[in-house]
């Protein structure tokens, strides 16, 4: 039995296997919870979403929210990610 002592590292070029439709969670970080909620509402329309506060920094300068939504396809997942990322109220999307 051959076991490779140096397994191939994960590559960012590998596409994840996602079975759609599926629930998806984005973590969105910004400076204001209200501004983040408004940004999310403008980006994700016509879908039922759940937005919940995830964390606020110790100094109160940043906060993060979780956005839960059911997605039908890869194109929509990436579109929401890109549109959230490009919104002025959003600092980071994960």
Phi and psi restraints in degrees (value plus and minus 20) as a CYANA .aco file:
   2 UNK   PHI    -115.2   -75.2
   2 UNK   PSI     101.2   141.2
   3 UNK   PHI    -136.9   -96.9
   3 UNK   PSI     101.3   141.3
   4 UNK   PHI     -91.2   -51.2
   4 UNK   PSI      96.9   136.9
   5 UNK   PHI     -90.3   -50.3
   5 UNK   PSI     -34.9     5.1
   6 UNK   PHI    -143.7  -103.7
   6 UNK   PSI      61.3   101.3
   7 UNK   PHI     -83.5   -43.5
   7 UNK   PSI     132.6   172.6
   8 UNK   PHI     -82.3   -42.3
   8 UNK   PSI     108.1   148.1
   9 UNK   PHI     -90.4   -50.4
   9 UNK   PSI     135.1   175.1
  10 UNK   PHI     -84.2   -44.2
  10 UNK   PSI     117.1   157.1
  11 UNK   PHI    -132.2   -92.2
  11 UNK   PSI     118.2   158.2
  12 UNK   PHI     -88.1   -48.1
  12 UNK   PSI     -33.2     6.8
  13 UNK   PHI    -101.2   -61.2
  13 UNK   PSI     -31.1     8.9
  14 UNK   PHI     -99.5   -59.5
  14 UNK   PSI     110.6   150.6
  15 UNK   PHI    -105.5   -65.5
  15 UNK   PSI     110.8   150.8
  16 UNK   PHI     -88.8   -48.8
  16 UNK   PSI     128.5   168.5
  17 UNK   PHI    -109.2   -69.2
  17 UNK   PSI      87.0   127.0
  18 UNK   PHI    -139.1   -99.1
  18 UNK   PSI     107.3   147.3
  19 UNK   PHI    -114.2   -74.2
  19 UNK   PSI      92.4   132.4
  20 UNK   PHI    -115.6   -75.6
  20 UNK   PSI     132.8   172.8
  21 UNK   PHI     -90.3   -50.3
  21 UNK   PSI     131.8   171.8
  22 UNK   PHI    -173.4  -133.4
  22 UNK   PSI     133.6   173.6
  23 UNK   PHI     -92.0   -52.0
  23 UNK   PSI     123.4   163.4
  24 UNK   PHI    -157.2  -117.2
  24 UNK   PSI     123.3   163.3
  25 UNK   PHI    -142.4  -102.4
  25 UNK   PSI     106.3   146.3
  26 UNK   PHI    -123.3   -83.3
  26 UNK   PSI     120.0   160.0
  27 UNK   PHI    -123.8   -83.8
  27 UNK   PSI     103.1   143.1
  28 UNK   PHI    -138.2   -98.2
  28 UNK   PSI     108.7   148.7
  29 UNK   PHI    -137.3   -97.3
  29 UNK   PSI     117.0   157.0
  30 UNK   PHI    -180.0  -140.0
  30 UNK   PSI    -185.5  -145.5
  31 UNK   PHI    -121.0   -81.0
  31 UNK   PSI     -32.4     7.6
  32 UNK   PHI    -161.5  -121.5
  32 UNK   PSI     106.0   146.0
  33 UNK   PHI     -81.4   -41.4
  33 UNK   PSI     -62.9   -22.9
  34 UNK   PHI     -82.8   -42.8
  34 UNK   PSI     -62.9   -22.9
  35 UNK   PHI     -84.8   -44.8
  35 UNK   PSI     -58.1   -18.1
  36 UNK   PHI     -84.4   -44.4
  36 UNK   PSI     -63.8   -23.8
  37 UNK   PHI     -81.8   -41.8
  37 UNK   PSI     -59.7   -19.7
  38 UNK   PHI     -87.0   -47.0
  38 UNK   PSI     -61.5   -21.5
  39 UNK   PHI     -81.5   -41.5
  39 UNK   PSI     -65.0   -25.0
  40 UNK   PHI     -82.1   -42.1
  40 UNK   PSI     -62.4   -22.4
  41 UNK   PHI     -84.5   -44.5
  41 UNK   PSI     -50.1   -10.1
  42 UNK   PHI    -100.8   -60.8
  42 UNK   PSI     -48.0    -8.0
  43 UNK   PHI    -105.1   -65.1
  43 UNK   PSI     -64.8   -24.8
  44 UNK   PHI    -126.0   -86.0
  44 UNK   PSI      78.1   118.1
  45 UNK   PHI    -133.6   -93.6
  45 UNK   PSI     132.8   172.8
  46 UNK   PHI      52.6    92.6
  46 UNK   PSI      -4.9    35.1
  47 UNK   PHI    -152.5  -112.5
  47 UNK   PSI     131.1   171.1
  48 UNK   PHI     -99.0   -59.0
  48 UNK   PSI     104.9   144.9
  49 UNK   PHI    -149.8  -109.8
  49 UNK   PSI     134.3   174.3
  50 UNK   PHI    -141.4  -101.4
  50 UNK   PSI     101.0   141.0
  51 UNK   PHI    -134.3   -94.3
  51 UNK   PSI     104.9   144.9
  52 UNK   PHI    -154.1  -114.1
  52 UNK   PSI     122.7   162.7
  53 UNK   PHI     -86.2   -46.2
  53 UNK   PSI     110.7   150.7
  54 UNK   PHI    -120.6   -80.6
  54 UNK   PSI     -70.1   -30.1
  55 UNK   PHI    -181.2  -141.2
  55 UNK   PSI     129.2   169.2
  56 UNK   PHI    -145.0  -105.0
  56 UNK   PSI     114.1   154.1
  57 UNK   PHI     -82.3   -42.3
  57 UNK   PSI     137.0   177.0
  58 UNK   PHI     -79.7   -39.7
  58 UNK   PSI     -52.2   -12.2
  59 UNK   PHI    -107.0   -67.0
  59 UNK   PSI     -27.0    13.0
  60 UNK   PHI      58.3    98.3
  60 UNK   PSI     -10.9    29.1
  61 UNK   PHI     -97.7   -57.7
  61 UNK   PSI     -54.1   -14.1
  62 UNK   PHI    -146.9  -106.9
  62 UNK   PSI     132.5   172.5
  63 UNK   PHI    -161.2  -121.2
  63 UNK   PSI     138.8   178.8
  64 UNK   PHI    -150.4  -110.4
  64 UNK   PSI     127.1   167.1
  65 UNK   PHI    -146.9  -106.9
  65 UNK   PSI     131.0   171.0
  66 UNK   PHI    -118.3   -78.3
  66 UNK   PSI     115.3   155.3
  67 UNK   PHI    -137.8   -97.8
  67 UNK   PSI      94.1   134.1
  68 UNK   PHI    -126.1   -86.1
  68 UNK   PSI     110.1   150.1
  69 UNK   PHI    -171.1  -131.1
  69 UNK   PSI     130.3   170.3
  70 UNK   PHI    -113.2   -73.2
  70 UNK   PSI     106.6   146.6
  71 UNK   PHI    -128.7   -88.7
  71 UNK   PSI     124.9   164.9
  72 UNK   PHI    -115.9   -75.9
  72 UNK   PSI     -43.2    -3.2
  73 UNK   PHI    -180.0  -140.0
  73 UNK   PSI     146.4   186.4
  74 UNK   PHI     -83.0   -43.0
  74 UNK   PSI     -58.5   -18.5
  75 UNK   PHI     -79.9   -39.9
  75 UNK   PSI     -64.4   -24.4
  76 UNK   PHI     -86.4   -46.4
  76 UNK   PSI     -62.0   -22.0
  77 UNK   PHI     -77.5   -37.5
  77 UNK   PSI     -66.8   -26.8
  78 UNK   PHI     -91.6   -51.6
  78 UNK   PSI     -55.2   -15.2
  79 UNK   PHI     -84.1   -44.1
  79 UNK   PSI     -66.9   -26.9
  80 UNK   PHI     -81.5   -41.5
  80 UNK   PSI     -63.0   -23.0
  81 UNK   PHI     -78.0   -38.0
  81 UNK   PSI     -70.6   -30.6
  82 UNK   PHI     -84.2   -44.2
  82 UNK   PSI     -63.9   -23.9
  83 UNK   PHI     -87.5   -47.5
  83 UNK   PSI     -57.2   -17.2
  84 UNK   PHI     -85.6   -45.6
  84 UNK   PSI     -65.3   -25.3
  85 UNK   PHI     -79.3   -39.3
  85 UNK   PSI     -55.5   -15.5
  86 UNK   PHI    -105.4   -65.4
  86 UNK   PSI     -26.4    13.6
  87 UNK   PHI     -94.4   -54.4
  87 UNK   PSI     120.6   160.6
  88 UNK   PHI     -82.5   -42.5
  88 UNK   PSI     -49.9    -9.9
  89 UNK   PHI    -100.3   -60.3
  89 UNK   PSI     -31.2     8.8
  90 UNK   PHI    -122.7   -82.7
  90 UNK   PSI     111.1   151.1
  91 UNK   PHI    -114.4   -74.4
  91 UNK   PSI     -62.8   -22.8
  92 UNK   PHI    -165.8  -125.8
  92 UNK   PSI     124.3   164.3
  93 UNK   PHI    -146.5  -106.5
  93 UNK   PSI     113.2   153.2
